[in-house]
């Protein structure tokens, strides 16, 4: 069974990504406090949504890369077994 720290979002986000997420949230909160709930909130909300979309894309890319790496490892192991069988049969 996998360790809890190795499962979930945490293993797909490196330290710079976590820093960017934290900084984005802090800057959004500051902008909300400075500009208030006026028209500029839509602009700030749009910027936040773009940042969230980029973070989600990076997460999905990391998950896909991890899955592909596992599949590539299985293919390499199967090729090595086939090569051993071919060389043993000669």
C-alpha positions as CSV (number, residue, x, y, z in Angstrom):
1,X,0.0,0.0,0.0
2,X,1.3,3.5,-0.9
3,X,2.3,5.9,1.8
4,X,-0.2,8.7,2.4
5,X,2.5,11.3,1.5
6,X,3.0,9.6,-1.9
7,X,-0.7,9.8,-2.9
8,X,-2.8,12.7,-4.0
9,X,-1.9,16.2,-5.3
10,X,1.1,16.7,-3.1
11,X,3.4,14.5,-5.0
12,X,2.6,16.2,-8.3
13,X,3.3,19.7,-7.1
14,X,6.8,20.8,-6.5
15,X,7.9,23.6,-4.2
16,X,7.9,26.4,-6.8
17,X,4.3,25.4,-7.8
18,X,3.2,25.5,-4.2
19,X,4.9,28.9,-3.8
20,X,3.1,30.2,-6.9
21,X,-0.3,28.9,-5.6
22,X,0.2,30.6,-2.2
23,X,1.4,33.8,-3.8
24,X,-1.6,33.9,-6.2
25,X,-4.0,33.4,-3.3
26,X,-2.3,36.1,-1.2
27,X,-2.2,38.6,-4.1
28,X,-5.9,37.9,-4.9
29,X,-6.8,38.6,-1.2
30,X,-4.8,41.8,-1.2
31,X,-6.3,42.9,-4.4
32,X,-9.8,42.2,-3.0
33,X,-9.0,44.2,0.0
34,X,-7.5,47.1,-1.9
35,X,-10.0,47.4,-4.7
36,X,-13.1,46.2,-2.9
37,X,-16.1,44.5,-4.4
38,X,-16.3,46.8,-7.4
39,X,-15.9,46.3,-11.1
40,X,-12.2,45.5,-10.8
41,X,-13.1,42.3,-8.9
42,X,-14.1,40.8,-12.3
43,X,-10.6,41.4,-13.6
44,X,-9.0,40.0,-10.5
45,X,-11.3,37.0,-10.6
46,X,-10.3,36.4,-14.2
47,X,-6.6,36.5,-13.4
48,X,-7.3,34.0,-10.5
49,X,-9.2,31.7,-12.8
50,X,-6.4,31.7,-15.4
51,X,-3.9,30.9,-12.6
52,X,-6.1,28.0,-11.4
53,X,-6.4,26.7,-14.9
54,X,-2.7,26.6,-15.4
55,X,-2.2,24.8,-12.1
56,X,-4.8,22.2,-13.0
57,X,-3.1,21.7,-16.4
58,X,0.3,21.2,-14.7
59,X,-1.3,18.7,-12.3
60,X,-2.9,16.7,-15.1
61,X,0.3,16.8,-17.1
62,X,2.2,15.4,-14.1
63,X,-0.4,12.6,-13.5
64,X,-0.3,11.7,-17.2
65,X,3.6,11.6,-17.2
66,X,3.6,9.4,-14.1
67,X,1.2,7.0,-15.7
68,X,3.1,6.9,-19.0
69,X,6.4,6.3,-17.2
70,X,4.8,3.3,-15.5
71,X,3.6,1.9,-18.8
72,X,7.0,2.6,-20.4
73,X,8.6,0.6,-17.6
74,X,6.3,-2.3,-18.2
75,X,7.1,-2.2,-22.0
76,X,10.8,-2.2,-21.3
77,X,10.5,-5.2,-18.9
78,X,8.5,-7.1,-21.5
79,X,11.1,-6.4,-24.2
80,X,13.9,-7.5,-21.9
81,X,12.0,-10.8,-21.2
82,X,11.5,-11.3,-25.0
83,X,15.2,-10.6,-25.7
84,X,16.3,-13.1,-23.0
85,X,14.0,-15.7,-24.5
86,X,15.4,-15.1,-28.0
87,X,19.0,-15.3,-26.8
88,X,18.3,-18.4,-24.7
89,X,16.7,-20.2,-27.6
90,X,19.7,-19.8,-29.9
